[in-house]
Amino acid sequence: MRPGGMRLGGAMPTGRSKDFWGSLRRLLARLRPDRVKLAVALLFGTGSVAFTVAGPRLLGDATNVVFNGVIGKLLHPGLTKSQAVAALRAHGQGHIASMVSGMNVTPGKGVDLHQLGVDLGLAALVYVLGAVLSYGQGYLMAGVVQRAMLGLRREVEEKLSRLPLRYFDSHPHGDVLSRVTNDIDNLTTTLQQGLSQLITSVLTIVGVLGMMFWISPLLAAVSLVTVPLAIVVTLLIARRSQTQFSAQWERTGTLNGLVEETHTGHTLVQVFGRRQATIGEFNRQNRDLYEASFRAQFLSGIIQPAMQFIANLNYVVIAVLGGYRVASGLMPLGDVQAFIQYSRQFTMPITQIASQMNMLQSGMASAERVFEFLDADEETPDLPRAQATALAPRREVLGRMDLEDVCFRYEPDKPLIENFTLHVRPGETVAIVGPTGAGKTTLVNLLVRFYEIDAGRILLDGTDYKDLTRDEVRSAFGMVLQDTWLFAGSVRDNIAYGKPAATDDQVMGAARAAYVDHFVRTWPDGYQTRLDEDASNVSSGQKQLLTIARAFLADPSILILDEATSNVDTRTELLVQAAMARLRHGRTSFVIAHRLSTIRDAGTIIVMDNGRIVEQGTHKELLARQGFYYALYNSQFSEPEAAAS
């Protein structure tokens, strides 16, 4: 792995969304496959809003029936409406006369219970229908959103397998995990809770506004005066909260990176006495996240109170003007009641849209991070001729490797490996030694094509890597690394990871060859023993032996052993060395060794320094030269072995 690839999470740059509307368009485009269901959901939403909007009007009619009946009962029976109004004016009750003149009353007649029942029944019916359609809309939208997120998660998982190792070297693991988990979860919540409400709110505004103008254009015009004010307030606050939401999710990824690294290296943190320093760094980053989250939530949270304040001002104006118009006989009381309900319904969806801004801003910040991940540069595609070769019957790999004038660098201005040439015969064991940073592990990464070389070429059995697919190249290799990797599952599944179709006899045969069988059989569940996520229920040496058994079972043509016995005891190491000798027999093997005593029997020892081969030969030949290898070898012992050799 590239040195320094995993970096501690520091304060990441904050800023506004780079392309808010572009991310929103990309997000909505993912809903396009379900456009028919979206259309039906929109139809249901429209019907739900229409029925809901009709409700206050019907309740207003019912109020008029009651009010007309109450006032009519107070008037002298036998008079016409005009006569009753004239009588009121004659008695100096002009305001009441004006009010009665604008009402549909019959002097002496009480409340029309039949008409009241009809109006209330219709109101109940439209509310029930509105609720049913709203339920249908929510059901359809839930399916649409979850299917879109299912596809997005699938794309992200597939993207992970197409990204080059260089990407993971340059991005903190915690931040990558945050993008593919936290950000997608946040995006799902945004769409699930916000999309339906946004559609309903917009339709409600349109429907309520239409009813308001139908009842009273004057009062509707007064209500609309508050709309520009509400929009300005929302935009001013949302612009600032958007920046903070972007910072919030970036800092969440940074903090996750620190937690993940600290958890992985928990033992070293304790050993080196870095517990307090790590806690201090966590507290600092946690404080940064708190500050960004507090500002984001506070700024977005004040949108709704601000909108509510504007709505209350509007309510006061409507109540005063409406009461005056009722007293003047210009409007029935039921219409004013309905209008007040509509004014509440009009400001409520605006308030809901405003309150959704925090979720929308947070969701778009997460969407940008996910899309940024999906847009990351992938591994260079295999050439067409390589893809065509992959379709041909797979031939047996002999294991001849040729590296000719290979050049590679992680950074454009920092050369690492230059003009590297190496020829390995089938079945030959090549040991690669050298000081830290010499390029040993980088060379292995180039062999298995985790990185593409900058110049030169690498050939497998005489075929250039460019004429082979990555799968063809990697299927020829088996690896046992110093850093063991086991997954949560049974011991059997871990051994059979490279050969899932292996029989139980084959798995146990590989386990016996790697000296695993004897201790696995002592466990109560044997080969079905479950390993936890970090395989913390087995020792480091047992982990190493399990990975060696995995390599035995995979039976590759070329082996890469990176200090594969570093975590086993001395006695077990002797046994594993013997097993490794049998495993290497007839196979090309690359052995990276730090303890030079373990590779004295290698056919060829390559000594690397600063990305170059500085010496090459057998153990005895290199000691006899008394050069770089001689000094490196003797530095590991108190007495030189040159004479003894």
C-alpha positions in Angstrom: 0.0 0.0 0.0 1.1 3.5 -0.6 2.8 5.0 2.4 0.7 7.6 4.1 -2.4 6.7 2.1 -4.5 6.5 5.2 -4.5 9.9 6.8 -6.0 11.1 10.0 -9.2 13.1 9.5 -8.4 16.7 9.7 -10.7 19.7 9.2 -12.0 19.4 5.7 -12.8 22.4 3.6 -16.3 23.7 4.0 -18.4 25.5 1.5 -21.7 25.8 -0.3 -23.0 23.1 -2.6 -21.1 23.3 -5.8 -24.1 22.5 -8.0 -27.3 22.5 -6.1 -29.7 22.4 -9.0 -27.5 20.0 -11.0 -27.5 17.5 -8.1 -31.3 17.9 -7.7 -31.8 17.2 -11.4 -29.6 14.1 -11.2 -31.5 13.0 -8.2 -34.9 13.4 -9.8 -33.7 11.7 -13.0 -33.3 8.5 -10.9 -37.1 8.6 -10.3 -37.8 8.6 -14.1 -38.2 4.8 -14.4 -41.2 5.0 -12.1 -42.7 8.0 -13.9 -46.0 6.3 -14.4 -46.3 5.7 -10.7 -45.2 9.2 -10.1 -47.9 10.5 -12.4 -50.5 8.4 -10.5 -49.1 9.7 -7.2 -49.4 13.2 -8.5 -53.0 12.5 -9.6 -53.8 11.2 -6.1 -52.1 14.2 -4.6 -54.1 16.6 -6.8 -57.3 14.8 -5.8 -56.4 14.8 -2.2 -55.7 18.5 -2.2 -58.9 19.3 -4.2 -61.0 17.4 -1.6 -59.2 18.9 1.3 -59.5 22.5 -0.2 -63.2 22.0 -0.7 -63.7 21.2 3.0 -63.5 24.7 4.4 -65.9 26.0 1.7 -68.5 23.4 2.7 -68.0 24.2 6.4 -68.4 27.8 5.6 -71.8 27.0 3.9 -72.8 25.1 7.1 -71.8 28.1 9.2 -74.0 30.3 7.0 -76.9 28.0 7.4 -76.5 28.1 11.2 -75.9 31.9 11.3 -78.8 32.6 8.9 -81.1 30.5 11.0 -80.1 32.2 14.3 -80.5 35.7 12.8 -83.7 34.7 11.0 -85.3 33.4 14.2 -84.7 36.9 15.8 -86.5 38.8 13.1 -90.3 39.3 13.1 -92.0 36.5 11.2 -94.3 37.4 8.3 -91.9 40.1 7.0 -89.9 39.9 3.9 -86.1 40.3 4.1 -86.3 43.8 2.6 -89.1 44.8 5.1 -87.0 43.5 8.0 -84.0 45.5 6.8 -86.1 48.7 6.5 -87.5 48.2 10.0 -84.0 47.8 11.4 -82.9 51.0 9.8 -86.0 52.8 11.0 -85.0 51.9 14.6 -81.5 53.2 14.1 -79.8 49.8 13.7 -78.1 50.6 10.4 -75.1 48.3 10.9 -77.3 45.3 11.7 -79.5 46.1 8.8 -76.4 46.2 6.5 -75.3 42.8 7.8 -78.8 41.3 7.4 -79.0 42.6 3.8 -75.9 40.6 2.9 -77.3 37.4 4.4 -79.7 34.8 3.0 -82.3 34.9 5.8 -86.0 34.3 6.1 -87.5 36.3 9.0 -89.0 34.0 11.6 -87.3 30.9 10.2 -84.8 29.0 12.3 -81.8 26.8 11.3 -82.5 24.6 8.2 -81.4 21.2 9.7 -81.7 19.4 6.4 -79.4 21.7 4.6 -77.0 21.7 7.5 -76.9 17.9 7.5 -76.2 17.9 3.7 -73.4 20.4 4.1 -71.8 18.6 7.0 -72.1 15.2 5.3 -70.4 16.6 2.2 -67.7 18.1 4.3 -67.1 14.8 6.1 -67.1 12.9 2.7 -64.5 15.2 1.0 -62.2 14.9 4.1 -62.4 11.1 4.0 -61.7 11.0 0.3 -58.9 13.4 0.7 -57.3 11.2 3.4 -57.7 8.0 1.3 -56.0 9.6 -1.7 -53.3 11.0 0.5 -52.6 7.5 1.8 -52.4 6.2 -1.8 -50.0 9.0 -2.7 -47.8 8.2 0.3 -47.8 4.5 -0.5 -46.8 5.0 -4.1 -44.1 7.6 -3.3 -42.6 5.3 -0.7 -42.2 2.6 -3.3 -40.7 5.0 -5.9 -38.2 6.5 -3.5 -37.1 3.2 -2.0 -36.6 1.6 -5.5 -34.5 4.6 -6.5 -32.4 4.3 -3.4 -32.0 0.6 -3.9 -30.6 1.3 -7.4 -28.3 4.0 -6.0 -26.9 1.7 -3.3 -26.3 -0.9 -5.9 -24.5 1.6 -8.1 -22.3 2.7 -5.1 -21.4 -1.0 -4.3 -20.5 -1.6 -8.0 -18.5 1.6 -8.0 -16.5 0.5 -5.1 -15.3 -2.5 -7.1 -14.3 -0.4 -10.1 -12.3 2.3 -8.2 -8.5 2.0 -8.4 -6.5 1.5 -5.2 -5.2 5.0 -5.7 -8.6 6.4 -4.8 -8.7 4.6 -1.4 -5.1 5.7 -0.8 -6.0 9.3 -1.2 -9.4 9.3 0.7 -9.8 8.5 4.4 -11.7 5.2 4.8 -14.1 6.8 7.3 -15.1 9.5 4.7 -15.7 6.8 2.1 -17.8 4.8 4.5 -19.8 8.0 5.4 -20.6 8.7 1.8 -21.9 5.2 1.1 -23.8 4.8 4.4 -24.7 8.1 6.2 -25.1 10.2 3.1 -27.3 7.7 1.3 -29.4 7.3 4.5 -29.8 11.0 4.8 -30.7 11.3 1.1 -33.4 8.5 1.5 -34.9 10.4 4.4 -35.0 13.6 2.4 -36.8 12.1 -0.5 -39.1 9.9 1.6 -40.3 12.6 3.9 -39.8 15.7 1.8 -40.8 14.8 -1.8 -44.5 13.9 -1.0 -44.9 16.9 1.3 -43.3 19.2 -1.2 -45.7 18.1 -4.0 -48.7 18.3 -1.7 -47.6 21.8 -0.4 -47.3 23.2 -3.9 -50.7 21.8 -5.0 -52.3 23.1 -1.8 -50.9 26.6 -2.4 -52.4 26.6 -5.9 -55.8 25.2 -4.8 -56.2 27.4 -1.8 -55.1 30.5 -3.7 -57.8 29.8 -6.3 -60.5 29.4 -3.6 -59.3 32.6 -1.9 -59.7 34.6 -5.0 -63.1 33.0 -5.6 -64.4 34.0 -2.2 -62.8 37.5 -2.0 -60.3 39.0 -4.5 -59.6 41.8 -2.0 -58.7 39.6 0.9 -56.7 37.3 -1.4 -54.7 40.2 -2.7 -54.0 41.3 0.9 -52.8 37.8 1.8 -50.5 37.7 -1.2 -48.6 40.7 0.1 -47.0 38.4 2.7 -45.7 35.9 0.1 -42.7 37.9 -1.2 -41.8 38.6 2.4 -41.9 34.9 3.2 -39.8 34.0 0.1 -37.2 36.6 1.0 -36.9 35.4 4.6 -36.7 31.8 3.4 -34.0 32.4 0.8 -31.9 34.5 3.1 -31.9 31.9 5.9 -31.6 28.9 3.5 -28.6 30.3 1.8 -26.6 30.4 5.0 -27.9 27.1 6.3 -26.9 25.4 3.0 -23.2 26.2 3.7 -23.4 24.8 7.2 -25.2 21.6 6.1 -22.4 21.0 3.6 -19.8 21.5 6.4 -21.9 19.2 8.7 -21.7 16.2 6.5 -18.1 16.7 5.5 -17.1 16.9 9.1 -19.2 13.8 9.8 -17.1 11.9 7.3 -13.9 13.3 8.8 -14.9 12.3 12.3 -15.9 8.8 11.1 -12.4 8.5 9.6 -10.8 9.3 12.9 -13.0 6.9 14.8 -12.4 4.1 12.2 -8.6 4.6 12.3 -8.5 4.8 16.1 -10.6 1.6 16.5 -8.4 -0.3 14.0 -5.2 0.8 15.8 -6.6 0.7 19.3 -3.8 -1.5 20.7 -1.1 0.8 19.3 -2.9 3.9 20.6 -2.7 2.4 24.1 0.8 1.1 23.8 2.2 4.5 22.6 0.3 6.4 25.3 -1.7 8.3 22.7 -5.0 7.8 24.4 -5.3 11.4 25.7 -4.0 12.9 22.4 -6.5 10.8 20.4 -9.3 11.9 22.8 -8.2 15.5 22.3 -8.2 15.2 18.5 -11.6 13.5 18.7 -13.0 16.3 21.0 -11.7 18.9 18.6 -13.3 17.3 15.5 -16.4 16.5 17.5 -16.6 20.2 18.5 -16.1 21.2 14.8 -19.0 18.9 13.9 -21.1 20.3 16.8 -20.6 23.9 15.7 -21.4 23.1 12.0 -24.5 21.1 13.0 -25.7 23.7 15.5 -25.4 26.5 13.0 -27.1 24.4 10.3 -30.0 23.3 12.5 -30.4 26.6 14.2 -30.5 28.6 10.9 -32.9 26.1 9.3 -34.9 25.9 12.4 -35.7 29.6 12.6 -37.4 29.4 9.2 -40.6 28.0 10.5 -41.0 30.4 13.5 -40.3 33.3 11.1 -42.9 32.0 8.7 -45.3 31.5 11.6 -44.9 35.1 12.6 -45.6 36.3 9.1 -48.7 34.0 9.0 -50.0 35.5 12.3 -49.7 39.0 11.0 -51.6 37.9 7.9 -54.3 36.3 10.2 -54.8 39.5 12.1 -55.2 41.6 8.9 -57.7 39.1 7.5 -59.7 38.9 10.7 -60.0 42.7 10.9 -60.9 43.2 7.3 -63.2 40.2 7.2 -65.1 41.3 10.3 -65.6 44.7 8.9 -66.9 43.3 5.6 -69.4 41.0 7.5 -70.6 43.9 9.5 -71.0 45.9 6.4 -73.0 43.2 4.7 -70.4 42.7 2.0 -69.6 39.1 2.9 -71.4 36.3 4.7 -69.9 35.2 8.0 -69.3 31.7 6.7 -67.2 33.0 3.8 -65.0 34.9 6.2 -64.7 31.8 8.3 -63.8 29.8 5.2 -61.3 32.5 4.1 -59.6 32.5 7.5 -59.2 28.7 7.2 -57.9 29.1 3.7 -55.4 31.8 4.9 -54.1 29.3 7.4 -54.0 26.6 4.8 -52.2 29.0 2.5 -49.5 29.9 4.9 -49.2 26.3 6.3 -47.8 24.8 3.1 -45.4 27.8 2.7 -44.3 27.1 6.3 -44.0 23.4 5.5 -41.9 24.1 2.4 -39.7 26.5 4.5 -39.4 23.9 7.2 -38.3 21.3 4.6 -35.5 23.6 3.5 -33.2 22.2 6.3 -33.9 18.7 5.1 -33.6 19.7 1.5 -30.3 21.5 2.1 -28.9 18.6 4.1 -30.1 16.1 1.5 -28.6 18.0 -1.4 -25.3 18.2 0.5 -25.3 14.4 0.9 -26.4 14.0 -2.8 -23.4 16.0 -4.0 -21.1 13.9 -1.9 -22.6 10.6 -3.2 -22.5 11.9 -6.8 -18.9 13.1 -6.3 -18.1 9.5 -5.3 -19.9 8.1 -8.3 -18.1 10.5 -10.6 -14.6 9.6 -9.3 -12.2 8.3 -11.9 -12.4 4.5 -12.3 -9.7 2.0 -13.3 -8.7 2.4 -16.9 -11.0 0.0 -18.9 -9.5 -3.1 -20.3 -8.5 -2.7 -24.0 -11.0 -4.3 -26.5 -8.4 -6.9 -27.5 -8.0 -7.9 -23.9 -11.7 -8.3 -23.5 -11.8 -10.4 -26.7 -9.0 -12.6 -25.3 -11.0 -13.1 -22.1 -13.8 -14.7 -24.1 -11.4 -17.4 -25.4 -10.9 -20.7 -23.5 -8.7 -20.0 -20.5 -5.2 -21.4 -20.9 -3.0 -22.8 -18.2 -0.8 -20.2 -16.6 2.8 -21.3 -16.5 4.0 -18.5 -14.3 6.7 -16.7 -16.3 6.9 -13.1 -15.4 8.9 -10.4 -17.3 9.1 -6.8 -16.2 10.8 -4.6 -18.8 11.9 -1.0 -18.1 9.0 -0.5 -15.7 8.5 3.0 -14.4 6.0 4.1 -11.8 5.3 7.0 -9.4 2.5 7.8 -7.0 3.0 11.6 -7.5 3.9 13.1 -10.9 6.9 14.9 -9.5 8.2 12.1 -7.2 9.7 9.1 -9.1 9.6 5.8 -7.2 10.3 2.9 -9.6 12.4 3.7 -12.7 13.6 1.4 -15.5 13.0 -1.7 -13.4 13.7 -4.9 -15.3 13.2 -8.5 -14.0 12.8 -11.9 -15.6 11.3 -14.7 -13.6 11.2 -18.3 -14.9 8.2 -20.6 -14.2 8.5 -22.3 -10.8 11.2 -19.9 -9.6 11.1 -18.5 -6.1 12.1 -14.8 -6.0 12.8 -13.1 -2.7 12.4 -9.3 -2.7 14.3 -7.6 0.1 15.4 -4.0 0.9 14.9 -1.2 3.4 11.6 0.4 4.2 10.4 2.5 1.3 12.5 0.7 -1.3 9.4 -0.2 -3.4 8.9 -3.9 -2.4 5.1 -3.7 -1.8 4.7 -1.3 -4.6 6.2 -3.9 -6.9 3.7 -6.4 -5.7 0.8 -4.0 -6.3 2.1 -3.6 -9.9 2.3 -7.4 -10.4 -1.3 -7.9 -9.5 -2.2 -4.8 -11.4 -3.6 -2.7 -8.5 -1.9 0.2 -10.2 -1.1 0.8 -13.9 2.5 1.4 -14.7 3.6 4.7 -16.2 6.1 3.3 -18.7 7.6 -0.1 -19.8 5.6 -3.3 -19.8 4.8 -6.4 -17.7 4.3 -9.7 -19.4 2.6 -12.9 -18.0 3.8 -16.0 -20.0 4.9 -13.6 -22.7 1.6 -11.8 -23.0 1.6 -8.0 -22.2 -0.7 -7.1 -19.3 -2.4 -4.6 -21.7 -3.6 -7.6 -23.7 -5.1 -9.3 -20.7 -8.1 -8.3 -18.5 -7.5 -7.5 -14.8 -9.5 -10.6 -13.9 -7.2 -12.8 -16.0 -4.1 -11.3 -14.4 -5.4 -11.5 -10.8 -6.8 -15.0 -11.2 -3.3 -16.2 -11.7 -2.1 -14.9 -8.3 -2.6 -16.0 -4.7 -1.6 -13.8 -1.9 -0.7 -14.2 1.8 -0.1 -10.8 3.4 1.3 -9.7 6.6 -1.9 -7.9 7.4 -4.4 -10.7 7.7 -8.0 -10.2 6.5 -10.9 -12.4 7.6 -14.6 -11.7 7.4 -17.5 -12.3 9.7 -18.5 -15.9 8.9 -17.5 -19.5 9.5 -13.9 -20.8 9.5 -14.8 -23.0 6.5 -16.1 -20.0 4.5 -13.0 -18.0 5.2 -10.7 -20.8 4.0 -12.9 -21.4 0.9 -13.0 -17.7 0.1 -10.9 -18.1 -3.0 -12.6 -21.3 -4.1 -16.3 -21.2 -3.0 -17.1 -24.5 -4.7 -14.5 -26.4 -2.7 -15.6 -29.6 -1.0 -15.3 -30.2 2.8 -12.5 -32.6 2.1 -10.6 -30.0 0.1 -11.1 -27.4 2.8 -9.8 -29.7 5.5 -6.9 -30.8 3.3 -5.8 -27.2 2.9 -6.3 -26.7 6.7 -4.1 -29.7 7.5 -1.4 -28.5 5.1 -1.4 -25.1 6.8 -1.4 -26.6 10.3 -4.9 -25.2 11.0 -6.8 -28.4 11.3 -5.4 -29.4 14.7 -6.6 -26.3 16.6 -9.9 -25.8 14.7 -11.0 -29.3 15.8 -10.5 -28.3 19.4 -13.2 -25.6 19.0 -16.8 -26.7 19.9 -18.2 -25.9 16.4 -15.1 -26.9 14.5 -15.1 -25.6 11.0 -18.5 -24.0 11.5 -17.1 -21.7 14.3 -18.2 -18.2 13.6 -15.6 -15.5 13.4 -16.7 -12.0 14.4 -16.3 -8.9 12.2 -12.6 -8.3 13.2 -11.9 -12.0 13.9 -11.0 -10.9 17.4 -12.1 -14.3 18.8 -8.9 -15.9 17.3 -5.3 -15.1 17.9 -3.0 -13.2 15.5 -1.1 -16.4 14.7 -4.3 -18.4 14.0 -5.5 -15.6 11.7 -2.2 -15.9 9.7 -2.5 -19.7 9.5 -6.1 -19.4 8.2 -5.1 -17.0 5.4 -2.3 -19.5 4.5 -4.8 -22.3 4.4 -6.9 -20.1 2.0 -3.9 -19.8 -0.3 -3.3 -23.6 -0.2 -6.9 -24.2 -1.3 -6.9 -21.6 -4.0 -4.0 -23.4 -5.7 -2.8 -20.4 -7.7 -0.1 -20.5 -10.4 1.8 -17.5 -8.9 2.2 -16.9 -5.2 2.9 -13.6 -3.4 4.0 -14.0 0.2 4.5 -10.7 2.1 6.2 -11.7 5.4 3.5 -14.4 5.6 4.9 -16.0 8.8 5.4 -12.8 10.8 2.5 -13.5 13.3 3.3 -17.1 14.2 5.5 -18.5 16.9 8.9 -20.0 16.1 7.8 -23.6 16.2 4.8 -23.0 14.0 7.0 -20.9 11.7 9.2 -23.9 11.0 6.2 -26.0 10.2 4.7 -23.3 8.0 8.0 -22.8 6.2 8.0 -26.5 5.3 4.4 -26.2 4.2 5.2 -23.1 2.1 8.1 -25.0 0.5 5.6 -27.7 -0.6 3.1 -25.0 -1.7 5.8 -23.2 -3.8 7.0 -26.3 -5.5 6.3 -26.0 -9.2 4.9 -22.5 -8.8 6.4 -19.0 -9.4 6.7 -17.3 -6.0 7.5 -13.8 -4.9 8.5 -13.6 -1.3 8.8 -10.2 0.4 10.9 -10.7 3.5 12.2 -8.5 6.3 13.9 -11.4 8.2 16.5 -12.3 5.7 17.2 -15.6 7.4 13.9 -16.9 6.1 14.8 -16.5 2.4 18.3 -18.1 2.3 16.9 -21.0 0.1 15.3 -18.7 -2.5 16.4 -19.3 -6.1 16.9 -15.6 -6.7 17.2 -12.8 -4.2 16.4 -9.3 -5.5 17.8 -6.4 -3.4 15.9 -3.2 -4.0 16.7 0.4 -2.9 14.9 3.5 -4.1 12.8 1.6 -6.6 15.8 0.0 -8.4 17.4 -3.4 -8.3 20.8 -2.8 -6.8 21.8 -6.5 -6.4 20.6 -9.9 -7.6 21.7 -13.4 -6.9 21.6 -16.3 -4.5 22.1 -15.9 -0.7 25.7 -17.1 -0.9 26.6 -15.1 -4.0 25.3 -11.9 -2.4 27.1 -12.4 0.9 30.3 -13.1 -1.0 30.1 -9.7 -2.8 29.9 -8.0 0.6 27.7 -5.3 -0.8 24.3 -3.8 0.0 22.7 -7.2 0.9 25.7 -8.2 3.0 25.3 -5.0 5.1 21.6 -5.5 5.3 21.9 -9.1 6.3 24.5 -8.6 9.0 22.6 -5.7 10.5 20.1 -8.3 11.7 22.6 -10.4 13.6 25.2 -9.7 16.3 27.8 -11.6 14.3 28.2 -11.8 10.6 27.5 -15.1 9.0 29.7 -14.5 6.0 32.5 -16.7 7.3 30.1 -19.4 8.3 28.5 -19.4 4.9 
